[in-house]
Amino acid sequence: MMREEEVKAAILRAEGESEAARLVAEAITSFGPGLIAMRKIEAAQHIAETLGQTGNVTFLTNSTMNMLQIAGTGR
């Protein structure tokens, strides 16, 4: 069973997510879907920077995965 603090935290988190969704909807209405595209690009840049700082990252393309015959690919 959740403690009272956990319940309050869950409620605050849900309220914050609701407010964020409302603000995104308003931004799309005001500025169009370009804002979402810009945010996706910013997120992709952040992910690329983070991964670029990590030495243990390997990128696999679809053709690489097919060559490896990874289990679950149906081959």
N, C-alpha and C positions, 0 to 999 in steps of 0.2 A: 504494500500500500504506500502511496506517495505521502511524504511529509508535507506539512503546510507550506514550508519554504519552497519545495519543489513544485507544488501546485501554483504558487504565486509566480514563480519563475516561468512556468509553462504558459500561464495566462499573459504575462508581460511579453513573452516571446511571440505568442500568437497575435497580440495586439500590434506589436511592432511589424510583424509580417503583413498584417492587414493594412496598416498605414502605408507600408512600402508599396504594396500592390496598388493601392489607391493612387499614390503619387505617380507610379509608372503609368497607370491608365490615363491620368490627367496629362502627363507629358506626351504620351502618344497622341492624345486628342489635340493637344496644342501644337506639337512640333512634328508629328508624323512618325512613321516607323524607323526613320533614319536614326533617331536617338538610340533605339534598341540595337541597331547595327553597330553604332559607335561603341556602345557598352560591350558588345561581344568582341569587338576588335581590341578594346582596352583589356578585357579579361584574357584574351588570347596572348596579348603582349606580356601581361603579368605572368601567365603560366610559362611562356617561353623563357622569360628571364629567370624564373625560379628553376626550371629544368636545366637551363644553361649553366647554372652555378653548381649543379649536382654532377659529380663525376660518374655516377653509376646509372646512366640513362641510355637505353637502347631504343631506337625507333624502328618499328617493324611496319612495312607496307603490306598491302594485301598479297603482292607477289612473293615477298619474303616469307610470309606465313604459309603460303601454298608450297613453297620450296621446302620448308621445315616439316610439312605434313603434321601440323599440330593437331592433337587429338580433338575431336569435336567438329572438325571441318567437313566431315562426311566423306573422307577419302581414306 
